[in-house]
């Protein structure tokens, strides 16, 4: 089977969130048995230099180049450059629209850039004659509409990674979609008076998936449907929740070259102690105590991730002995708050602004607990990374977190600590339970449980195979 994924992110080249990790690890597994291609933007700020093959492909189909419109001109001067990574062929969309960007999001004219990228991905799928076209999130959703309207439609799958981001723009900004090479009727994408790219993908794809069964159920009603639950209800028979997997080679404490000392389930106590000791030295806090819980937090500092709830709980539970290491960036006010805590309480808090892949691995290896206070979480990956590293996750009861973490009264079934979302009291009580668990014999049982879990892609890859097969059957 020949599969083309279209995405704005792909680790290690472009990473802003879980999409990059998810797609890189999924395609690595798929490439063991299938021909796998990935199309992504070629931005100036790539995280790694691609291994180019020297092959190039056009970004415009010949039959769509009949005029000299601005869009046609841009696509004529753009192309795909082929590279390879872990058995996967990568196609970087080289265009003036993306070449000067150091990051893929947060720029003016995003609606136009990603529409051009979407068309180019559609064109590439036709040129490569793939069996399945798999688009990810709103950035590539327009390609699904083009597939649906094509004379040679390719079976398509649309994966929703976060329904909160929909790529909706005023219609006056998207008039180019009615012109060549798109020639689309945009009225079906009308949502609250705007042209909504996410809605276009939902209505156009042959099959739809999202990244956990729990999140699928949440998006079928409001408020977690973010205004599009009615569309997903219409397509509910074609809509499936498939839990993300992780790259168990990349996130493996027994092999991880990024951490200070590798360890396994047999020597996790010694491994964590060494990693905690060395982490404290690296972050300039060598005098921090080793015999109290270290709680790691990594992620975007946004309201969605529940950091205001955590800050309130921290304020209310100042008596707890926990130390915190925070890695992330996001809303300026949130960054300022964490910076203030780091400077004012250096014996309790450490904050690193930005993202650092090596530090993320070190935090997972050194931490005793990992906190994810999300208000909603489509899947989440860090709780799975934490399981691999013997780091007990503390998570809110939402989306993929509730699918992967269970706080059972029976120690041999417990895989973490769970609290209610957007509830500082519930989170604070969870931190209290973490303190009790840290010093108990039960912790040994829980760590053994979580380090034995298998969150690899082997099983989940088969679930995607089934979705692809059903999408293909619709075209026969």
C-alpha positions as CSV (number, residue, x, y, z in Angstrom):
1,X,0.0,0.0,0.0
2,X,1.3,3.5,-0.9
3,X,0.3,6.1,1.7
4,X,0.9,9.8,1.5
5,X,0.6,11.8,4.7
6,X,0.2,15.6,4.5
7,X,1.2,17.5,7.7
8,X,2.5,20.9,8.9
9,X,4.8,19.1,11.4
10,X,7.1,16.1,11.4
11,X,9.8,15.3,14.0
12,X,12.7,16.1,14.0
13,X,12.3,18.7,11.1
14,X,9.3,20.7,12.3
15,X,8.0,20.2,15.9
16,X,5.5,22.5,17.7
17,X,3.5,19.8,19.5
18,X,2.4,16.2,19.7
19,X,1.5,16.0,16.0
20,X,5.2,15.9,15.0
21,X,6.0,13.0,17.3
22,X,2.9,11.1,16.5
23,X,3.3,11.2,12.7
24,X,7.1,10.4,12.8
25,X,6.5,7.4,15.0
26,X,3.5,6.2,13.1
27,X,5.2,6.4,9.7
28,X,8.3,4.7,11.0
29,X,6.1,1.7,12.0
30,X,4.1,1.8,8.7
31,X,7.3,1.9,6.6
32,X,8.1,-1.6,7.9
33,X,5.4,-3.0,5.6
34,X,4.1,-0.2,3.4
35,X,5.4,2.5,1.0
36,X,5.1,5.7,3.1
37,X,5.5,9.3,2.0
38,X,5.1,12.5,4.0
39,X,4.6,16.0,2.5
40,X,5.5,18.9,4.8
41,X,6.5,22.6,4.3
42,X,10.1,23.5,3.8
43,X,10.7,26.3,6.3
44,X,14.0,28.1,6.9
45,X,14.1,26.9,10.5
46,X,14.2,23.2,10.1
47,X,15.3,21.3,13.1
48,X,17.5,18.9,11.1
49,X,19.1,18.9,7.6
50,X,17.3,16.5,5.3
51,X,19.0,13.7,3.5
52,X,18.2,14.8,0.0
53,X,17.8,12.2,-2.8
54,X,18.1,14.8,-5.6
55,X,14.6,14.1,-7.0
56,X,12.1,16.9,-7.4
57,X,8.4,16.9,-8.2
58,X,6.1,19.7,-9.4
59,X,3.5,21.4,-7.1
60,X,1.0,22.0,-9.9
61,X,-0.8,19.6,-12.1
62,X,-0.5,20.4,-15.8
63,X,-4.3,20.6,-16.3
64,X,-4.6,23.2,-13.6
65,X,-2.1,25.6,-15.1
66,X,-4.3,27.2,-17.7
67,X,-4.2,30.7,-16.4
68,X,-1.7,33.2,-15.1
69,X,-3.4,33.9,-11.8
70,X,-1.3,34.7,-8.7
71,X,-2.0,31.3,-7.2
72,X,-0.9,29.4,-10.4
73,X,2.2,31.6,-10.6
74,X,3.2,30.8,-7.0
75,X,2.7,27.1,-7.5
76,X,4.5,27.0,-10.8
77,X,7.5,28.5,-9.0
78,X,7.2,26.0,-6.1
79,X,8.2,22.3,-6.0
80,X,8.7,19.3,-3.8
81,X,12.2,18.2,-2.9
82,X,12.6,14.5,-1.9
83,X,14.5,13.3,1.1
84,X,14.5,10.1,3.2
85,X,14.2,9.4,7.0
86,X,13.9,6.0,8.6
87,X,12.6,4.3,5.5
88,X,10.1,7.1,4.9
89,X,10.2,9.3,1.8
90,X,9.8,13.0,2.7
91,X,8.6,15.7,0.3
92,X,9.5,19.2,1.4
93,X,7.3,21.9,-0.2
94,X,9.8,24.5,-1.4
95,X,8.0,27.8,-1.9
96,X,8.6,31.5,-1.1
97,X,5.5,31.2,1.1
98,X,7.4,29.1,3.7
99,X,11.1,29.4,2.9
100,X,11.7,32.5,5.0
101,X,9.9,31.2,8.1
102,X,11.7,30.0,11.2
103,X,8.6,28.4,12.6
104,X,5.6,27.0,10.8
105,X,2.8,28.8,12.8
106,X,1.9,32.2,14.0
107,X,2.4,34.2,10.8
108,X,0.2,36.5,8.7
109,X,-1.6,35.0,5.7
110,X,-1.7,31.5,7.2
111,X,-5.0,30.8,5.5
112,X,-3.3,31.4,2.1
113,X,0.0,29.6,2.8
114,X,-1.7,26.4,4.0
115,X,-4.2,26.5,1.2
116,X,-1.3,26.6,-1.3
117,X,0.4,23.8,0.6
118,X,-2.9,21.8,0.6
119,X,-3.2,22.1,-3.2
120,X,0.4,21.0,-3.6
121,X,-0.1,18.0,-1.4
122,X,-3.2,17.0,-3.5
123,X,-1.1,17.4,-6.7
124,X,1.7,15.3,-5.3
125,X,-0.8,12.5,-4.4
126,X,-2.0,12.4,-8.0
127,X,1.6,12.5,-9.3
128,X,2.7,9.7,-7.0
129,X,-0.5,7.7,-7.6
130,X,-0.8,6.7,-4.0
131,X,-3.4,4.4,-2.7
132,X,-4.4,6.5,0.4
133,X,-4.1,10.2,1.1
134,X,-4.0,11.0,4.8
135,X,-4.3,14.6,5.9
136,X,-3.7,15.9,9.4
137,X,-5.5,18.9,11.0
138,X,-6.8,22.0,9.3
139,X,-3.5,23.0,7.6
140,X,-4.1,20.2,5.0
141,X,-7.9,19.9,5.0
142,X,-8.5,21.7,1.7
143,X,-6.6,18.9,0.0
144,X,-9.4,16.6,1.0
145,X,-12.0,18.7,-0.8
146,X,-9.8,18.7,-3.9
147,X,-9.6,14.9,-3.7
148,X,-13.4,14.7,-3.4
149,X,-14.0,16.9,-6.4
150,X,-11.2,15.3,-8.5
151,X,-11.8,13.3,-11.7
152,X,-9.5,10.7,-10.1
153,X,-10.3,10.8,-6.4
154,X,-7.8,9.0,-4.1
155,X,-9.3,7.4,-1.0
156,X,-8.8,9.9,1.9
157,X,-8.5,9.9,5.7
158,X,-8.6,13.0,7.9
159,X,-7.1,12.9,11.4
160,X,-8.2,15.6,13.9
161,X,-5.4,16.2,16.4
162,X,-7.0,19.2,18.1
163,X,-10.4,20.5,17.2
164,X,-9.8,23.8,18.9
165,X,-7.8,25.0,16.0
166,X,-9.9,25.1,12.8
167,X,-8.3,27.4,10.4
168,X,-11.4,29.6,10.1
169,X,-11.1,32.9,8.2
170,X,-13.4,35.6,6.8
171,X,-14.8,34.7,3.4
172,X,-13.4,37.9,1.9
173,X,-9.9,36.5,2.6
174,X,-10.5,33.2,0.8
175,X,-11.9,34.3,-2.5
176,X,-8.9,32.6,-4.2
177,X,-10.4,29.2,-3.5
178,X,-13.0,29.9,-6.2
179,X,-10.3,30.5,-8.8
180,X,-7.9,28.2,-10.6
181,X,-6.4,25.8,-9.6
182,X,-8.9,25.3,-6.8
183,X,-12.3,26.0,-8.4
184,X,-14.1,25.2,-5.1
185,X,-17.6,26.0,-4.0
186,X,-16.9,27.4,-0.5
187,X,-20.5,27.6,0.8
188,X,-20.3,24.1,2.4
189,X,-17.4,25.4,4.5
190,X,-19.5,28.2,6.0
191,X,-19.4,28.1,9.8
192,X,-20.5,31.1,11.8
193,X,-20.0,33.3,8.7
194,X,-16.4,32.2,8.1
195,X,-14.7,29.8,5.8
196,X,-13.7,26.9,8.0
197,X,-10.9,24.6,6.8
198,X,-11.5,22.0,9.5
199,X,-15.1,21.7,8.5
200,X,-14.1,21.2,4.9
201,X,-11.9,18.3,6.0
202,X,-14.7,16.7,8.0
203,X,-17.2,17.0,5.2
204,X,-14.9,15.8,2.5
205,X,-12.8,12.9,3.8
206,X,-13.9,9.4,3.2
207,X,-12.9,8.4,6.7
208,X,-12.2,10.5,9.8
209,X,-10.1,9.6,12.9
210,X,-9.0,11.4,16.0
211,X,-6.2,10.5,18.4
212,X,-8.1,8.7,21.2
213,X,-11.4,7.0,21.8
214,X,-12.1,9.4,24.8
215,X,-11.5,12.5,22.7
216,X,-13.8,11.2,19.9
217,X,-16.7,10.9,22.4
218,X,-16.0,14.4,23.8
219,X,-16.0,16.0,20.4
220,X,-19.4,14.7,19.5
221,X,-21.0,17.2,21.9
222,X,-20.3,20.8,23.0
223,X,-18.2,22.4,24.3
224,X,-15.5,20.0,23.2
225,X,-16.9,20.0,19.7
226,X,-15.9,23.7,19.4
227,X,-19.0,24.3,17.3
228,X,-18.4,21.4,14.9
229,X,-20.0,18.6,16.9
230,X,-23.0,18.6,14.6
231,X,-20.7,17.8,11.6
232,X,-19.0,15.0,13.5
233,X,-22.4,13.6,14.5
234,X,-23.4,13.5,10.8
235,X,-20.2,11.6,10.0
236,X,-20.2,9.5,13.2
237,X,-20.3,6.3,11.3
238,X,-17.1,7.2,9.5
239,X,-15.4,8.7,12.6
240,X,-13.1,6.6,14.8
241,X,-10.9,7.2,17.8
242,X,-7.5,5.5,17.5
243,X,-5.2,6.0,20.5
244,X,-1.7,7.4,19.5
245,X,1.4,5.3,20.0
246,X,4.9,6.4,20.7
247,X,8.3,5.6,19.4
248,X,9.5,3.1,22.0
249,X,13.1,3.2,20.6
250,X,13.3,7.0,20.9
251,X,11.7,7.0,24.4
252,X,13.5,4.1,26.0
253,X,15.4,4.7,29.3
254,X,17.5,1.6,28.7
255,X,18.9,3.0,25.4
256,X,18.3,6.8,25.7
257,X,21.6,8.6,24.9
258,X,20.2,11.9,25.9
259,X,19.9,11.1,29.6
260,X,22.7,11.0,32.2
261,X,22.4,7.3,33.1
262,X,20.3,4.6,31.3
263,X,18.3,2.3,33.4
264,X,15.6,-0.4,33.2
265,X,12.8,-1.7,35.4
266,X,15.4,-3.7,37.4
267,X,17.4,-0.7,38.5
268,X,15.1,2.3,38.1
269,X,15.7,3.6,41.6
270,X,19.4,4.0,41.0
271,X,18.8,5.3,37.5
272,X,16.4,8.0,38.7
273,X,18.6,9.0,41.6
274,X,21.6,9.5,39.3
275,X,19.5,11.4,36.7
276,X,17.9,13.6,39.3
277,X,21.3,14.4,40.8
278,X,22.8,15.4,37.4
279,X,19.7,17.3,36.3
280,X,19.9,19.5,39.5
281,X,23.5,20.2,38.7
282,X,22.8,21.1,35.0
283,X,20.0,23.5,35.9
284,X,22.1,25.2,38.6
285,X,20.2,23.8,41.6
286,X,22.8,21.2,43.0
287,X,21.6,21.7,46.6
288,X,18.0,20.6,45.9
289,X,17.0,17.6,48.1
290,X,16.9,14.2,46.4
291,X,14.6,12.5,48.9
292,X,11.4,14.5,48.0
293,X,9.2,14.2,44.9
294,X,10.3,15.9,41.7
295,X,7.4,16.8,39.5
296,X,8.1,17.5,35.8
297,X,5.9,19.6,33.5
298,X,6.5,20.0,29.8
299,X,4.2,21.6,27.2
300,X,2.7,24.7,25.8
301,X,2.0,27.2,28.5
302,X,-1.7,27.8,27.5
303,X,-5.1,27.9,29.2
304,X,-5.9,24.6,27.4
305,X,-3.0,22.8,29.2
306,X,-4.5,23.8,32.6
307,X,-1.5,25.7,33.9
308,X,-3.6,28.3,35.7
309,X,-5.3,25.4,37.6
310,X,-1.9,24.1,38.6
311,X,-0.7,27.5,39.8
312,X,-3.7,27.8,42.0
313,X,-3.3,24.3,43.4
314,X,0.4,25.0,44.0
315,X,-0.5,28.2,45.9
316,X,-3.0,26.3,48.1
317,X,-0.5,23.4,48.7
318,X,2.6,25.3,49.5
319,X,3.3,22.9,52.5
320,X,4.0,20.0,50.1
321,X,7.7,19.1,49.8
322,X,7.5,18.7,45.9
323,X,10.0,20.4,43.6
324,X,9.0,21.3,40.1
325,X,10.9,21.5,36.8
326,X,8.9,23.2,34.0
327,X,9.9,23.2,30.3
328,X,7.8,25.2,27.8
329,X,6.6,28.4,26.3
330,X,3.3,30.0,25.4
331,X,1.2,32.8,26.7
332,X,3.4,35.7,27.8
333,X,1.6,36.1,31.2
334,X,2.1,32.5,31.9
335,X,5.8,32.6,31.0
336,X,6.2,35.6,33.3
337,X,4.5,33.8,36.2
338,X,6.7,30.8,35.9
339,X,9.8,33.0,35.5
340,X,8.8,34.8,38.7
341,X,8.4,31.6,40.6
342,X,11.7,30.3,39.3
343,X,13.5,33.5,40.5
344,X,11.6,33.9,43.7
345,X,11.6,30.3,44.9
346,X,14.7,28.8,43.3
347,X,14.7,26.0,45.9
348,X,11.2,24.9,44.7
349,X,10.9,25.9,41.0
350,X,13.0,25.8,37.9
351,X,11.6,27.1,34.6
352,X,13.2,26.8,31.1
353,X,11.5,28.9,28.5
354,X,11.3,27.3,25.1
355,X,11.6,23.8,24.0
356,X,14.7,21.6,24.3
357,X,14.4,17.9,23.2
358,X,17.4,16.8,25.2
359,X,16.2,18.5,28.4
360,X,12.7,17.0,27.8
361,X,14.3,13.5,27.9
362,X,16.3,14.4,31.0
363,X,13.3,15.7,32.9
364,X,11.3,12.5,32.1
365,X,14.2,10.4,33.4
366,X,14.8,12.4,36.6
367,X,11.2,13.1,37.6
368,X,9.3,11.0,40.1
369,X,6.0,12.3,38.8
370,X,4.8,14.0,35.6
371,X,1.9,16.5,35.8
372,X,-0.5,17.1,32.9
373,X,-3.3,19.4,34.2
374,X,-5.0,19.8,30.8
375,X,-8.6,21.1,30.5
376,X,-8.9,18.9,27.4
377,X,-6.3,16.7,25.8
378,X,-7.0,14.9,22.5
379,X,-4.4,12.2,23.3
380,X,-1.3,13.3,25.1
381,X,2.1,11.6,24.7
382,X,4.0,12.6,27.8
383,X,2.0,10.3,30.0
384,X,3.1,7.4,27.8
385,X,6.7,8.6,27.8
386,X,6.5,8.8,31.6
387,X,5.2,5.3,31.8
388,X,8.3,4.1,29.9
389,X,10.6,6.0,32.2
390,X,9.0,4.8,35.5
391,X,7.7,8.4,36.1
392,X,4.2,8.2,37.5
393,X,1.8,10.5,35.6
394,X,-0.6,12.8,37.4
395,X,-3.3,13.7,34.9
396,X,-6.7,15.3,34.5
397,X,-9.6,13.0,33.6
398,X,-10.0,14.1,29.9
399,X,-9.5,12.7,26.4
400,X,-6.6,10.4,25.9
401,X,-5.4,10.9,29.4
402,X,-8.3,9.0,30.9
403,X,-7.8,6.3,28.2
404,X,-4.2,5.7,29.3
405,X,-4.0,6.4,33.0
406,X,-6.0,4.6,35.7
407,X,-5.9,5.3,39.4
408,X,-7.1,2.0,40.7
409,X,-7.6,1.1,44.4
410,X,-5.7,-2.1,43.5
411,X,-2.0,-1.3,43.3
412,X,-1.3,-3.9,40.6
413,X,-3.7,-2.1,38.3
414,X,-2.7,1.5,39.1
415,X,-0.9,3.4,36.4
416,X,-1.0,6.9,37.7
417,X,-3.0,9.5,39.6
418,X,-6.1,11.1,38.2
419,X,-8.0,14.3,39.1
420,X,-10.9,16.3,37.8
421,X,-10.1,19.0,35.1
422,X,-10.2,22.7,35.9
423,X,-10.5,21.9,39.6
424,X,-7.6,23.2,41.7
425,X,-8.9,21.4,44.8
426,X,-8.9,18.1,43.0
427,X,-5.5,18.7,41.6
428,X,-4.2,19.7,45.0
429,X,-5.5,16.5,46.5
430,X,-3.8,14.5,43.7
431,X,-0.5,16.2,44.7
432,X,-1.2,15.1,48.3
433,X,-1.7,11.5,47.1
434,X,1.6,11.8,45.1
435,X,3.4,12.7,48.4
436,X,2.0,9.6,50.1
437,X,2.8,7.3,47.2
438,X,6.3,8.6,46.9
439,X,7.4,7.3,50.3
440,X,5.4,4.0,50.2
441,X,6.1,0.4,49.1
442,X,3.1,0.8,46.7
443,X,5.3,3.0,44.5
444,X,7.5,0.0,43.6
445,X,4.4,-1.9,42.4
446,X,3.1,1.1,40.4
447,X,6.5,1.7,38.7
448,X,6.7,-1.9,37.7
449,X,3.2,-1.7,36.3
450,X,3.9,1.3,34.1
451,X,7.3,0.2,32.9
452,X,5.7,-3.0,31.6
453,X,3.1,-1.2,29.5
454,X,3.4,-1.3,25.7
455,X,2.4,2.0,24.0
456,X,4.2,1.2,20.7
457,X,2.5,1.6,17.3
458,X,2.3,-2.2,16.5
459,X,-1.3,-2.6,17.4
460,X,-2.5,0.9,16.5
461,X,-0.9,0.7,13.0
462,X,-3.2,-2.3,12.3
463,X,-6.2,0.0,13.3
464,X,-5.1,2.5,10.7
465,X,-4.7,-0.3,8.2
466,X,-8.4,-1.1,8.7
467,X,-9.4,2.5,8.3
468,X,-7.4,2.7,5.0
469,X,-9.0,-0.5,3.7
470,X,-12.5,0.8,4.4
471,X,-11.7,4.1,2.7
472,X,-10.4,2.2,-0.4
473,X,-13.5,0.0,-0.5
474,X,-15.6,3.1,-0.8
475,X,-13.9,4.0,-4.1
476,X,-14.2,0.5,-5.6
